Amino acid sequence: MGTMPVEVRLPTLLRPHAGGAASVEAQGATVGEVVADLTKRYPGLSGQVVDADGGLHKFVNVYRNDDDIRYLDQLDTKVDDGDVISILPAVAGG
Amino acid sequence: MTGRSAFARPTLRLSVRQYETIVGHCYDGLPDEACGLLGGAVTEDGEPTGLVTSVYPARNADASARTYTVDSRDMIRALRDAEGAGGALVGVWHSHTHTDAYPSDTDVRQAAEPGWVYVIVSLKDGAPVLRAYRIRDGEIRETQVVVEMRH
């Protein structure tokens, strides 16, 4: 696990679950661990990023720095000190 | 949130070139829906002022004539560019190939950015029809669009 917490940027609709913050800190060696730590700190985020099956929710995109983790190792993507994790809504419609 | 007053409807201001880029990308995407993002100026509260400073054509990850999803990599590139220019992403556009330029139920259900302007370009008739909306909590409000000469 990285020794330092990393910055996690939250989308507008998830901010109310984190006291209104646009950016919070969480710790973990992988994106999955960071998300788990985030959910422990802000229980309202539970189920918003990771679905009931433990996979990435289809309505969000998670990036390590500027890379979509779906094109890396999904939730197993490694996180280093200084990385920034960004959660963005999938922009979609019909 | 301050209720109704937070649901502002700033006039969306596009340059002629931006308008052409948006509509051209919609035609290029046929028979599928096309989509892209709008970068622009925001107020201190993060609300769009309506001025569009950049348009970002994106890939439709759904490659579908009925739905769209902005490709996640195009999305982060546009976000970084807009932020780097001192602005923000302020909206998204997509085409309706066979229906009116009005948000579908899917558009309303999946509108994930309450601060954004949602632009829809209908290609169902001979000439394109571009209209813009705010969508928040399931409520739809149309906002005016101006296409202006600008450098």
gemmi code that builds the backbone of each chain (N, CA, C; Angstrom):
import gemmi

chains = {
    "A": [
        ("MET", (0.841, -1.192, 0.000), (0.000, 0.000, 0.000), (0.875, 1.240, 0.000)),
        ("GLY", (0.466, 2.234, -0.809), (1.170, 3.508, -0.771), (1.132, 4.037, 0.655)),
        ("THR", (2.188, 4.685, 1.078), (2.232, 5.168, 2.464), (1.360, 6.397, 2.662)),
        ("MET", (1.178, 7.118, 1.580), (0.399, 8.351, 1.693), (-0.994, 8.146, 1.109)),
        ("PRO", (-1.993, 8.810, 1.703), (-3.304, 8.787, 1.052), (-3.230, 9.493, -0.300)),
        ("VAL", (-4.053, 9.068, -1.232), (-4.086, 9.734, -2.532), (-5.342, 10.595, -2.632)),
        ("GLU", (-5.288, 11.523, -3.557), (-6.430, 12.388, -3.788), (-7.459, 11.659, -4.644)),
        ("VAL", (-8.712, 11.743, -4.235), (-9.807, 11.176, -5.022), (-10.768, 12.307, -5.372)),
        ("ARG", (-10.940, 12.548, -6.664), (-11.854, 13.607, -7.107), (-13.222, 13.022, -7.386)),
        ("LEU", (-14.216, 13.664, -6.825), (-15.577, 13.141, -6.902), (-16.436, 13.933, -7.885)),
        ("PRO", (-17.364, 13.252, -8.581), (-18.293, 13.973, -9.449), (-19.359, 14.701, -8.624)),
        ("THR", (-19.975, 15.691, -9.247), (-20.955, 16.541, -8.565), (-21.986, 15.738, -7.772)),
        ("LEU", (-22.548, 14.711, -8.407), (-23.656, 14.001, -7.761), (-23.220, 13.169, -6.558)),
        ("LEU", (-21.943, 12.855, -6.440), (-21.485, 12.059, -5.286), (-20.988, 12.944, -4.134)),
        ("ARG", (-20.770, 14.216, -4.416), (-20.200, 15.091, -3.380), (-21.047, 15.192, -2.120)),
        ("PRO", (-22.377, 15.226, -2.235), (-23.183, 15.295, -1.002), (-22.898, 14.124, -0.049)),
        ("HIS", (-22.448, 12.989, -0.587), (-22.144, 11.835, 0.270), (-20.801, 11.996, 0.975)),
        ("ALA", (-20.040, 13.020, 0.600), (-18.713, 13.241, 1.195), (-18.639, 14.657, 1.772)),
        ("GLY", (-19.740, 15.083, 2.353), (-19.765, 16.394, 2.990), (-19.631, 17.540, 2.010)),
        ("GLY", (-19.938, 17.290, 0.742), (-19.907, 18.351, -0.261), (-18.548, 18.549, -0.905)),
        ("ALA", (-17.553, 17.764, -0.478), (-16.193, 17.977, -0.996), (-16.058, 17.511, -2.439)),
        ("ALA", (-15.303, 18.281, -3.231), (-15.019, 17.898, -4.609), (-13.858, 16.910, -4.659)),
        ("SER", (-13.058, 16.930, -3.596), (-11.855, 16.114, -3.575), (-11.619, 15.648, -2.139)),
        ("VAL", (-11.356, 14.358, -1.974), (-11.136, 13.795, -0.643), (-9.889, 12.906, -0.702)),
        ("GLU", (-9.500, 12.365, 0.436), (-8.337, 11.487, 0.454), (-8.747, 10.074, 0.838)),
        ("ALA", (-8.037, 9.111, 0.295), (-8.246, 7.715, 0.687), (-6.944, 6.968, 0.403)),
        ("GLN", (-6.837, 5.783, 1.000), (-5.579, 5.055, 0.936), (-5.776, 3.654, 0.371)),
        ("GLY", (-4.771, 3.176, -0.337), (-4.837, 1.813, -0.842), (-3.758, 1.575, -1.869)),
        ("ALA", (-3.432, 0.289, -2.072), (-2.393, -0.057, -3.036), (-2.976, -0.237, -4.434)),
        ("THR", (-4.291, -0.442, -4.489), (-4.971, -0.578, -5.782), (-6.187, 0.347, -5.777)),
        ("VAL", (-6.726, 0.576, -6.961), (-7.917, 1.417, -7.046), (-9.051, 0.798, -6.221)),
        ("GLY", (-9.172, -0.523, -6.269), (-10.215, -1.199, -5.497), (-10.066, -0.934, -4.007)),
        ("GLU", (-8.833, -0.955, -3.529), (-8.596, -0.682, -2.096), (-8.885, 0.777, -1.759)),
        ("VAL", (-8.511, 1.658, -2.670), (-8.801, 3.083, -2.440), (-10.319, 3.304, -2.352)),
        ("VAL", (-11.051, 2.664, -3.263), (-12.509, 2.815, -3.255), (-13.095, 2.215, -1.973)),
        ("ALA", (-12.558, 1.078, -1.543), (-13.041, 0.465, -0.297), (-12.777, 1.379, 0.895)),
        ("ASP", (-11.600, 1.988, 0.932), (-11.261, 2.911, 2.018), (-12.158, 4.151, 1.970)),
        ("LEU", (-12.414, 4.604, 0.755), (-13.282, 5.765, 0.556), (-14.689, 5.487, 1.111)),
        ("THR", (-15.173, 4.285, 0.825), (-16.503, 3.904, 1.271), (-16.571, 3.752, 2.792)),
        ("LYS", (-15.434, 3.334, 3.374), (-15.374, 3.229, 4.837), (-15.448, 4.631, 5.458)),
        ("ARG", (-14.759, 5.563, 4.836), (-14.761, 6.941, 5.353), (-16.095, 7.636, 5.107)),
        ("TYR", (-16.697, 7.334, 3.952), (-17.961, 7.978, 3.566), (-18.955, 6.887, 3.176)),
        ("PRO", (-19.635, 6.305, 4.162), (-20.520, 5.157, 3.877), (-21.599, 5.464, 2.838)),
        ("GLY", (-21.941, 6.745, 2.683), (-22.951, 7.106, 1.681), (-22.515, 6.796, 0.267)),
        ("LEU", (-21.221, 6.622, 0.070), (-20.709, 6.322, -1.279), (-20.816, 4.837, -1.610)),
        ("SER", (-21.196, 4.062, -0.606), (-21.315, 2.617, -0.799), (-22.299, 2.305, -1.929)),
        ("GLY", (-21.898, 1.466, -2.842), (-22.777, 1.086, -3.939), (-22.799, 2.085, -5.089)),
        ("GLN", (-22.114, 3.206, -4.943), (-22.137, 4.241, -5.988), (-21.027, 4.042, -7.019)),
        ("VAL", (-19.944, 3.400, -6.598), (-18.803, 3.244, -7.503), (-18.629, 1.776, -7.890)),
        ("VAL", (-18.790, 0.921, -6.893), (-18.666, -0.515, -7.117), (-20.056, -1.131, -6.937)),
        ("ASP", (-20.444, -1.998, -7.856), (-21.779, -2.583, -7.776), (-21.817, -3.771, -6.813)),
        ("ALA", (-23.001, -4.374, -6.675), (-23.204, -5.437, -5.691), (-22.293, -6.640, -5.956)),
        ("ASP", (-21.895, -6.818, -7.219), (-21.021, -7.948, -7.558), (-19.544, -7.630, -7.376)),
        ("GLY", (-19.257, -6.418, -6.886), (-17.857, -6.067, -6.653), (-17.147, -5.536, -7.882)),
        ("GLY", (-17.890, -5.327, -8.970), (-17.289, -4.761, -10.185), (-17.530, -3.262, -10.251)),
        ("LEU", (-16.846, -2.636, -11.185), (-17.013, -1.204, -11.370), (-18.426, -0.919, -11.898)),
        ("HIS", (-19.097, 0.021, -11.262), (-20.457, 0.384, -11.667), (-20.448, 0.899, -13.098)),
        ("LYS", (-21.436, 0.492, -13.890), (-21.378, 0.862, -15.313), (-21.634, 2.337, -15.553)),
        ("PHE", (-22.200, 3.034, -14.577), (-22.499, 4.448, -14.795), (-21.391, 5.387, -14.329)),
        ("VAL", (-20.257, 4.824, -13.913), (-19.127, 5.701, -13.571), (-17.879, 5.269, -14.332)),
        ("ASN", (-17.006, 6.252, -14.526), (-15.672, 5.984, -15.057), (-14.681, 6.357, -13.973)),
        ("VAL", (-13.697, 5.492, -13.755), (-12.663, 5.778, -12.761), (-11.323, 5.854, -13.475)),
        ("TYR", (-10.596, 6.911, -13.169), (-9.305, 7.138, -13.824), (-8.183, 7.156, -12.795)),
        ("ARG", (-7.061, 6.537, -13.149), (-5.828, 6.769, -12.409), (-5.073, 7.812, -13.221)),
        ("ASN", (-4.906, 8.974, -12.626), (-4.395, 10.113, -13.379), (-5.280, 10.288, -14.627)),
        ("ASP", (-4.728, 10.156, -15.832), (-5.573, 10.381, -17.007), (-5.960, 9.098, -17.717)),
        ("ASP", (-5.781, 7.959, -17.046), (-6.085, 6.687, -17.701), (-7.301, 5.999, -17.093)),
        ("ASP", (-8.246, 5.645, -17.964), (-9.436, 4.912, -17.542), (-8.993, 3.524, -17.065)),
        ("ILE", (-9.362, 3.180, -15.831), (-8.892, 1.897, -15.288), (-9.488, 0.692, -16.004)),
        ("ARG", (-10.572, 0.916, -16.795), (-11.111, -0.202, -17.590), (-10.094, -0.658, -18.633)),
        ("TYR", (-9.200, 0.257, -19.012), (-8.175, -0.091, -19.997), (-6.852, -0.429, -19.311)),
        ("LEU", (-6.845, -0.436, -17.992), (-5.663, -0.873, -17.235), (-6.036, -2.210, -16.602)),
        ("ASP", (-5.939, -2.314, -15.293), (-6.277, -3.586, -14.635), (-7.557, -3.477, -13.809)),
        ("GLN", (-8.488, -2.671, -14.324), (-9.762, -2.471, -13.627), (-9.500, -2.078, -12.172)),
        ("LEU", (-10.235, -2.690, -11.229), (-10.073, -2.317, -9.817), (-8.737, -2.791, -9.235)),
        ("ASP", (-8.048, -3.680, -9.947), (-6.720, -4.131, -9.493), (-5.601, -3.178, -9.929)),
        ("THR", (-5.959, -2.126, -10.630), (-4.948, -1.156, -11.080), (-4.173, -0.613, -9.875)),
        ("LYS", (-2.862, -0.656, -9.984), (-1.980, -0.217, -8.885), (-2.047, 1.295, -8.689)),
        ("VAL", (-1.924, 1.705, -7.448), (-1.919, 3.128, -7.105), (-0.621, 3.449, -6.377)),
        ("ASP", (0.059, 4.496, -6.829), (1.292, 4.941, -6.171), (1.068, 6.293, -5.502)),
        ("ASP", (1.979, 6.603, -4.576), (1.930, 7.916, -3.944), (1.909, 8.991, -5.024)),
        ("GLY", (1.067, 9.957, -4.838), (1.022, 11.065, -5.786), (0.037, 10.867, -6.929)),
        ("ASP", (-0.472, 9.630, -7.101), (-1.498, 9.429, -8.127), (-2.778, 10.155, -7.716)),
        ("VAL", (-3.547, 10.518, -8.709), (-4.857, 11.108, -8.453), (-5.907, 10.190, -9.074)),
        ("ILE", (-6.884, 9.830, -8.263), (-7.981, 9.001, -8.752), (-9.170, 9.926, -9.011)),
        ("SER", (-9.678, 9.886, -10.236), (-10.833, 10.718, -10.574), (-12.025, 9.828, -10.891)),
        ("ILE", (-13.145, 10.141, -10.280), (-14.387, 9.423, -10.571), (-15.270, 10.385, -11.336)),
        ("LEU", (-15.711, 9.958, -12.521), (-16.583, 10.807, -13.335), (-17.810, 10.004, -13.725)),
        ("PRO", (-18.934, 10.678, -13.874), (-20.105, 9.931, -14.349), (-19.897, 9.547, -15.807)),
        ("ALA", (-20.416, 8.398, -16.196), (-20.465, 8.083, -17.618), (-21.498, 9.030, -18.232)),
        ("VAL", (-21.110, 9.738, -19.281), (-22.021, 10.684, -19.916), (-22.746, 9.940, -21.016)),
        ("ALA", (-24.041, 9.742, -20.805), (-24.783, 8.859, -21.681), (-26.240, 9.268, -21.769)),
        ("GLY", (-26.891, 8.756, -22.789), (-28.317, 9.031, -22.964), (-28.807, 8.286, -24.182)),
        ("GLY", (-29.951, 8.753, -24.682), (-30.514, 8.011, -25.805), (-31.076, 8.937, -26.856)),
    ],
    "B": [
        ("MET", (-27.659, 24.641, -2.524), (-28.730, 24.824, -3.503), (-29.724, 25.880, -3.012)),
        ("THR", (-30.124, 26.707, -3.899), (-31.085, 27.732, -3.515), (-32.363, 27.582, -4.334)),
        ("GLY", (-32.760, 26.341, -4.533), (-34.029, 26.071, -5.196), (-34.042, 26.537, -6.632)),
        ("ARG", (-35.108, 27.188, -6.994), (-35.346, 27.560, -8.391), (-34.232, 28.430, -8.964)),
        ("SER", (-33.724, 29.338, -8.156), (-32.752, 30.270, -8.699), (-31.471, 29.545, -9.123)),
        ("ALA", (-31.196, 28.375, -8.537), (-30.011, 27.611, -8.907), (-30.204, 26.940, -10.264)),
        ("PHE", (-31.462, 26.866, -10.702), (-31.778, 26.202, -11.963), (-31.791, 27.260, -13.061)),
        ("ALA", (-30.631, 27.925, -13.195), (-30.540, 29.042, -14.125), (-30.540, 28.533, -15.560)),
        ("ARG", (-30.960, 29.377, -16.459), (-30.974, 29.010, -17.873), (-30.205, 30.038, -18.690)),
        ("PRO", (-28.871, 29.993, -18.562), (-28.075, 30.962, -19.312), (-28.197, 30.692, -20.809)),
        ("THR", (-28.186, 31.739, -21.593), (-28.203, 31.590, -23.051), (-26.910, 30.907, -23.488)),
        ("LEU", (-27.050, 29.814, -24.226), (-25.868, 29.105, -24.713), (-25.319, 29.858, -25.916)),
        ("ARG", (-24.064, 30.262, -25.835), (-23.458, 31.059, -26.906), (-22.394, 30.256, -27.628)),
        ("LEU", (-22.699, 29.912, -28.883), (-21.792, 29.138, -29.733), (-21.281, 30.036, -30.845)),
        ("SER", (-20.026, 29.853, -31.239), (-19.556, 30.538, -32.437), (-20.063, 29.770, -33.650)),
        ("VAL", (-20.016, 30.419, -34.799), (-20.454, 29.772, -36.037), (-19.644, 28.497, -36.267)),
        ("ARG", (-18.333, 28.597, -36.039), (-17.459, 27.443, -36.253), (-17.791, 26.293, -35.294)),
        ("GLN", (-18.085, 26.633, -34.026), (-18.461, 25.591, -33.048), (-19.763, 24.912, -33.473)),
        ("TYR", (-20.712, 25.745, -33.916), (-21.993, 25.196, -34.375), (-21.763, 24.224, -35.532)),
        ("GLU", (-20.908, 24.637, -36.451), (-20.633, 23.787, -37.623), (-19.930, 22.494, -37.210)),
        ("THR", (-19.032, 22.595, -36.231), (-18.330, 21.400, -35.753), (-19.311, 20.407, -35.140)),
        ("ILE", (-20.212, 20.936, -34.324), (-21.198, 20.076, -33.659), (-22.091, 19.389, -34.693)),
        ("VAL", (-22.684, 20.187, -35.562), (-23.633, 19.624, -36.528), (-22.905, 18.699, -37.511)),
        ("GLY", (-21.703, 19.094, -37.931), (-20.930, 18.252, -38.851), (-20.617, 16.897, -38.230)),
        ("HIS", (-20.232, 16.918, -36.938), (-19.921, 15.661, -36.251), (-21.164, 14.777, -36.149)),
        ("CYS", (-22.314, 15.400, -35.979), (-23.565, 14.631, -35.912), (-23.843, 13.938, -37.251)),
        ("TYR", (-23.658, 14.669, -38.361), (-23.863, 14.043, -39.683), (-22.810, 12.971, -39.951)),
        ("ASP", (-21.562, 13.238, -39.546), (-20.490, 12.250, -39.767), (-20.794, 10.940, -39.040)),
        ("GLY", (-21.521, 11.027, -37.934), (-21.780, 9.840, -37.118), (-22.877, 8.944, -37.663)),
        ("LEU", (-23.675, 9.461, -38.606), (-24.794, 8.675, -39.122), (-24.326, 7.326, -39.663)),
        ("PRO", (-25.073, 6.262, -39.518), (-26.440, 6.192, -38.996), (-26.522, 6.193, -37.466)),
        ("ASP", (-25.374, 6.210, -36.784), (-25.409, 6.185, -35.319), (-25.614, 7.589, -34.755)),
        ("GLU", (-25.964, 7.627, -33.488), (-25.969, 8.899, -32.772), (-24.516, 9.333, -32.588)),
        ("ALA", (-24.313, 10.638, -32.592), (-22.980, 11.197, -32.341), (-23.045, 12.051, -31.082)),
        ("CYS", (-21.871, 12.269, -30.472), (-21.869, 13.026, -29.225), (-20.552, 13.768, -29.060)),
        ("GLY", (-20.560, 14.705, -28.147), (-19.352, 15.458, -27.848), (-19.594, 16.343, -26.633)),
        ("LEU", (-18.540, 17.002, -26.221), (-18.606, 17.784, -24.983), (-18.363, 19.260, -25.256)),
        ("LEU", (-18.853, 20.076, -24.356), (-18.702, 21.524, -24.463), (-17.838, 22.028, -23.319)),
        ("GLY", (-16.814, 22.812, -23.645), (-16.009, 23.467, -22.615), (-16.376, 24.933, -22.576)),
        ("GLY", (-16.371, 25.510, -21.386), (-16.735, 26.915, -21.331), (-16.465, 27.550, -19.995)),
        ("ALA", (-16.962, 28.755, -19.881), (-16.744, 29.547, -18.672), (-17.797, 29.192, -17.630)),
        ("VAL", (-17.374, 29.215, -16.363), (-18.312, 28.961, -15.262), (-18.218, 30.095, -14.236)),
        ("THR", (-19.293, 30.259, -13.499), (-19.313, 31.236, -12.420), (-18.581, 30.660, -11.206)),
        ("GLU", (-18.454, 31.439, -10.144), (-17.798, 30.946, -8.929), (-18.528, 29.736, -8.362)),
        ("ASP", (-19.821, 29.643, -8.622), (-20.611, 28.507, -8.134), (-20.502, 27.294, -9.049)),
        ("GLY", (-19.730, 27.416, -10.118), (-19.585, 26.298, -11.033), (-20.703, 26.192, -12.040)),
        ("GLU", (-21.573, 27.207, -12.085), (-22.661, 27.193, -13.063), (-22.151, 27.724, -14.397)),
        ("PRO", (-22.563, 27.125, -15.525), (-22.118, 27.647, -16.813), (-22.650, 29.061, -17.045)),
        ("THR", (-21.800, 29.922, -17.603), (-22.266, 31.261, -17.953), (-23.016, 31.223, -19.280)),
        ("GLY", (-22.819, 30.135, -20.017), (-23.447, 30.004, -21.324), (-22.441, 30.156, -22.452)),
        ("LEU", (-21.309, 30.831, -22.161), (-20.289, 31.020, -23.199), (-19.535, 29.704, -23.414)),
        ("VAL", (-19.554, 29.218, -24.643), (-18.818, 27.998, -24.994), (-17.486, 28.408, -25.607)),
        ("THR", (-16.395, 27.905, -25.045), (-15.072, 28.270, -25.541), (-14.435, 27.138, -26.353)),
        ("SER", (-14.872, 25.898, -26.135), (-14.346, 24.771, -26.906), (-15.425, 23.723, -27.113)),
        ("VAL", (-15.372, 23.078, -28.264), (-16.225, 21.911, -28.483), (-15.325, 20.709, -28.737)),
        ("TYR", (-15.703, 19.581, -28.161), (-14.877, 18.380, -28.223), (-15.679, 17.221, -28.827)),
        ("PRO", (-15.567, 17.015, -30.122), (-16.217, 15.839, -30.705), (-15.679, 14.571, -30.029)),
        ("ALA", (-16.569, 13.644, -29.724), (-16.163, 12.420, -29.032), (-16.689, 11.215, -29.793)),
        ("ARG", (-16.118, 10.063, -29.467), (-16.639, 8.818, -30.024), (-17.863, 8.386, -29.215)),
        ("ASN", (-18.841, 7.821, -29.902), (-19.981, 7.224, -29.203), (-19.601, 5.780, -28.880)),
        ("ALA", (-19.299, 5.515, -27.615), (-18.833, 4.185, -27.227), (-19.905, 3.124, -27.457)),
        ("ASP", (-21.176, 3.540, -27.544), (-22.253, 2.584, -27.799), (-22.327, 2.196, -29.280)),
        ("ALA", (-21.760, 3.047, -30.156), (-21.880, 2.840, -31.609), (-23.295, 2.401, -31.955)),
        ("SER", (-24.262, 3.237, -31.555), (-25.667, 2.870, -31.659), (-26.474, 4.007, -32.269)),
        ("ALA", (-27.549, 3.645, -32.958), (-28.446, 4.661, -33.515), (-29.476, 5.097, -32.481)),
        ("ARG", (-29.495, 4.414, -31.317), (-30.529, 4.731, -30.325), (-29.995, 5.275, -29.018)),
        ("THR", (-28.719, 5.009, -28.703), (-28.151, 5.510, -27.454), (-26.745, 6.031, -27.705)),
        ("TYR", (-26.252, 6.785, -26.725), (-24.860, 7.218, -26.811), (-24.219, 7.137, -25.436)),
        ("THR", (-22.935, 6.911, -25.427), (-22.098, 7.056, -24.241), (-20.814, 7.714, -24.713)),
        ("VAL", (-20.481, 8.856, -24.120), (-19.244, 9.525, -24.501), (-18.073, 8.619, -24.127)),
        ("ASP", (-17.205, 8.326, -25.091), (-16.032, 7.488, -24.831), (-15.269, 8.058, -23.634)),
        ("SER", (-14.950, 7.182, -22.684), (-14.373, 7.645, -21.412), (-13.018, 8.308, -21.602)),
        ("ARG", (-12.272, 7.882, -22.629), (-10.953, 8.500, -22.852), (-11.109, 9.876, -23.488)),
        ("ASP", (-12.098, 10.018, -24.383), (-12.366, 11.338, -24.950), (-12.839, 12.296, -23.853)),
        ("MET", (-13.566, 11.730, -22.903), (-14.099, 12.543, -21.800), (-12.977, 13.143, -20.939)),
        ("ILE", (-12.005, 12.339, -20.553), (-10.950, 12.848, -19.669), (-10.050, 13.831, -20.434)),
        ("ARG", (-9.837, 13.555, -21.717), (-9.034, 14.505, -22.520), (-9.717, 15.863, -22.590)),
        ("ALA", (-11.017, 15.840, -22.823), (-11.766, 17.097, -22.907), (-11.758, 17.816, -21.560)),
        ("LEU", (-11.933, 17.049, -20.493), (-11.946, 17.653, -19.148), (-10.623, 18.342, -18.842)),
        ("ARG", (-9.530, 17.650, -19.110), (-8.211, 18.227, -18.814), (-7.965, 19.473, -19.666)),
        ("ASP", (-8.386, 19.410, -20.938), (-8.182, 20.560, -21.807), (-8.990, 21.760, -21.320)),
        ("ALA", (-10.253, 21.505, -20.960), (-11.121, 22.604, -20.507), (-10.592, 23.199, -19.207)),
        ("GLU", (-10.154, 22.337, -18.296), (-9.615, 22.829, -17.024), (-8.306, 23.580, -17.245)),
        ("GLY", (-7.493, 23.055, -18.171), (-6.222, 23.706, -18.476), (-6.406, 25.104, -19.041)),
        ("ALA", (-7.550, 25.315, -19.696), (-7.834, 26.625, -20.278), (-8.500, 27.541, -19.250)),
        ("GLY", (-8.611, 27.059, -18.020), (-9.206, 27.889, -16.966), (-10.715, 27.800, -16.890)),
        ("GLY", (-11.294, 26.885, -17.635), (-12.750, 26.725, -17.622), (-13.142, 25.371, -17.079)),
        ("ALA", (-14.208, 24.834, -17.624), (-14.718, 23.538, -17.168), (-15.524, 22.921, -18.296)),
        ("LEU", (-15.848, 21.658, -18.161), (-16.834, 21.090, -19.072), (-18.199, 21.622, -18.622)),
        ("VAL", (-18.952, 22.131, -19.559), (-20.228, 22.764, -19.206), (-21.422, 22.097, -19.877)),
        ("GLY", (-21.144, 21.085, -20.687), (-22.286, 20.445, -21.322), (-21.883, 19.347, -22.283)),
        ("VAL", (-22.903, 18.739, -22.840), (-22.702, 17.633, -23.785), (-23.718, 17.809, -24.913)),
        ("TRP", (-23.333, 17.404, -26.102), (-24.331, 17.377, -27.173), (-24.422, 15.970, -27.701)),
        ("HIS", (-25.599, 15.636, -28.249), (-25.722, 14.387, -28.990), (-26.824, 14.535, -30.017)),
        ("SER", (-26.828, 13.624, -30.981), (-27.819, 13.714, -32.047), (-28.979, 12.770, -31.804)),
        ("HIS", (-30.129, 13.185, -32.281), (-31.288, 12.304, -32.403), (-31.498, 12.122, -33.898)),
        ("THR", (-31.326, 10.899, -34.362), (-31.332, 10.701, -35.814), (-32.746, 10.679, -36.400)),
        ("HIS", (-33.716, 10.243, -35.601), (-35.075, 10.111, -36.146), (-36.145, 10.703, -35.245)),
        ("THR", (-35.724, 11.458, -34.231), (-36.725, 12.055, -33.338), (-36.398, 13.542, -33.140)),
        ("ASP", (-37.312, 14.215, -32.444), (-37.159, 15.665, -32.250), (-35.970, 15.996, -31.342)),
        ("ALA", (-35.592, 17.260, -31.376), (-34.497, 17.757, -30.531), (-35.045, 18.051, -29.134)),
        ("TYR", (-35.483, 16.996, -28.469), (-36.042, 17.120, -27.125), (-35.544, 15.917, -26.313)),
        ("PRO", (-35.196, 16.129, -25.032), (-34.620, 15.018, -24.255), (-35.549, 13.803, -24.182)),
        ("SER", (-34.996, 12.643, -24.470), (-35.755, 11.403, -24.339), (-35.808, 11.015, -22.863)),
        ("ASP", (-36.642, 10.044, -22.541), (-36.698, 9.555, -21.154), (-35.318, 9.089, -20.703)),
        ("THR", (-34.588, 8.435, -21.614), (-33.236, 7.968, -21.288), (-32.319, 9.150, -20.994)),
        ("ASP", (-32.452, 10.199, -21.803), (-31.627, 11.396, -21.576), (-31.874, 11.974, -20.184)),
        ("VAL", (-33.124, 12.017, -19.783), (-33.472, 12.604, -18.483), (-32.986, 11.703, -17.346)),
        ("ARG", (-33.205, 10.417, -17.509), (-32.830, 9.451, -16.468), (-31.318, 9.430, -16.263)),
        ("GLN", (-30.558, 9.609, -17.340), (-29.107, 9.469, -17.234), (-28.378, 10.809, -17.156)),
        ("ALA", (-29.121, 11.887, -17.017), (-28.473, 13.207, -16.925), (-27.737, 13.296, -15.587)),
        ("ALA", (-26.421, 13.147, -15.635), (-25.641, 12.986, -14.401), (-24.973, 14.269, -13.937)),
        ("GLU", (-25.105, 15.327, -14.709), (-24.433, 16.571, -14.337), (-25.454, 17.695, -14.250)),
        ("PRO", (-25.935, 17.962, -13.042), (-26.987, 18.981, -12.899), (-26.550, 20.373, -13.350)),
        ("GLY", (-25.220, 20.599, -13.394), (-24.736, 21.918, -13.794), (-24.593, 22.085, -15.305)),
        ("TRP", (-24.812, 21.030, -16.046), (-24.517, 21.077, -17.477), (-25.691, 21.558, -18.315)),
        ("VAL", (-25.331, 21.946, -19.542), (-26.317, 22.207, -20.583), (-26.321, 20.989, -21.504)),
        ("TYR", (-27.504, 20.496, -21.794), (-27.653, 19.317, -22.660), (-28.168, 19.775, -24.026)),
        ("VAL", (-27.321, 19.610, -25.029), (-27.661, 20.046, -26.381), (-28.071, 18.825, -27.195)),
        ("ILE", (-29.164, 18.968, -27.913), (-29.621, 17.870, -28.770), (-29.779, 18.396, -30.194)),
        ("VAL", (-29.232, 17.649, -31.130), (-29.318, 18.010, -32.547), (-30.193, 16.961, -33.227)),
        ("SER", (-31.326, 17.408, -33.729), (-32.176, 16.480, -34.469), (-31.821, 16.519, -35.945)),
        ("LEU", (-31.652, 15.318, -36.498), (-31.341, 15.193, -37.931), (-32.516, 14.576, -38.669)),
        ("LYS", (-33.696, 14.587, -38.025), (-34.794, 13.810, -38.622), (-35.362, 14.469, -39.867)),
        ("ASP", (-35.213, 15.806, -39.972), (-35.728, 16.492, -41.149), (-34.578, 16.905, -42.061)),
        ("GLY", (-34.892, 17.645, -43.094), (-33.879, 18.054, -44.063), (-32.799, 18.924, -43.465)),
        ("ALA", (-33.182, 19.796, -42.547), (-32.210, 20.695, -41.922), (-32.024, 20.312, -40.459)),
        ("PRO", (-30.808, 20.454, -39.933), (-30.580, 20.102, -38.528), (-31.290, 21.088, -37.602)),
        ("VAL", (-31.759, 20.587, -36.456), (-32.373, 21.443, -35.445), (-31.600, 21.264, -34.152)),
        ("LEU", (-30.992, 22.358, -33.655), (-30.176, 22.287, -32.434), (-30.887, 23.038, -31.320)),
        ("ARG", (-31.132, 22.342, -30.218), (-31.775, 22.995, -29.066), (-31.023, 22.588, -27.800)),
        ("ALA", (-31.186, 23.388, -26.750), (-30.412, 23.169, -25.525), (-31.322, 23.180, -24.306)),
        ("TYR", (-30.939, 22.384, -23.305), (-31.774, 22.196, -22.119), (-30.928, 22.118, -20.856)),
        ("ARG", (-31.508, 22.494, -19.746), (-31.005, 22.098, -18.437), (-31.865, 20.925, -17.993)),
        ("ILE", (-31.248, 19.938, -17.388), (-31.996, 18.780, -16.887), (-31.552, 18.546, -15.453)),
        ("ARG", (-32.493, 18.621, -14.542), (-32.132, 18.445, -13.140), (-33.299, 17.803, -12.395)),
        ("ASP", (-33.002, 16.759, -11.647), (-34.029, 16.059, -10.875), (-35.237, 15.698, -11.736)),
        ("GLY", (-34.960, 15.284, -12.953), (-36.043, 14.846, -13.821), (-36.798, 15.983, -14.488)),
        ("GLU", (-36.435, 17.217, -14.181), (-37.126, 18.365, -14.748), (-36.341, 18.881, -15.958)),
        ("ILE", (-37.067, 19.251, -17.017), (-36.436, 19.722, -18.259), (-36.786, 21.184, -18.455)),
        ("ARG", (-35.777, 22.031, -18.687), (-36.031, 23.430, -19.030), (-35.211, 23.768, -20.255)),
        ("GLU", (-35.874, 24.307, -21.256), (-35.127, 24.708, -22.451), (-34.382, 26.016, -22.192)),
        ("THR", (-33.208, 26.129, -22.768), (-32.438, 27.354, -22.657), (-32.148, 27.869, -24.070)),
        ("GLN", (-32.069, 29.179, -24.210), (-31.896, 29.800, -25.528), (-30.507, 29.501, -26.089)),
        ("VAL", (-30.417, 29.430, -27.402), (-29.123, 29.229, -28.071), (-28.882, 30.383, -29.033)),
        ("VAL", (-27.705, 30.946, -28.965), (-27.308, 31.991, -29.905), (-26.057, 31.517, -30.639)),
        ("VAL", (-26.070, 31.608, -31.959), (-24.877, 31.311, -32.754), (-24.335, 32.649, -33.249)),
        ("GLU", (-23.100, 32.950, -32.838), (-22.600, 34.303, -33.073), (-21.274, 34.298, -33.823)),
        ("MET", (-20.997, 35.387, -34.523), (-19.703, 35.582, -35.176), (-18.700, 35.879, -34.076)),
        ("ARG", (-17.647, 35.100, -34.035), (-16.667, 35.281, -32.963), (-15.353, 34.723, -33.437)),
        ("HIS", (-14.247, 35.278, -32.960), (-12.939, 34.746, -33.343), (-12.420, 33.829, -32.262)),
    ],
}
model = gemmi.Model(1)
for chain_id, residues in chains.items():
    chain = gemmi.Chain(chain_id)
    for i, (resn, *xyz) in enumerate(residues, 1):
        res = gemmi.Residue()
        res.name, res.seqid = resn, gemmi.SeqId(i, " ")
        for name, pos in zip(("N", "CA", "C"), xyz):
            atom = gemmi.Atom()
            atom.name, atom.element = name, gemmi.Element(name[0])
            atom.pos, atom.b_iso = gemmi.Position(*pos), 0.0
            res.add_atom(atom)
        chain.add_residue(res)
    model.add_chain(chain)
structure = gemmi.Structure()
structure.add_model(model)
structure.setup_entities()
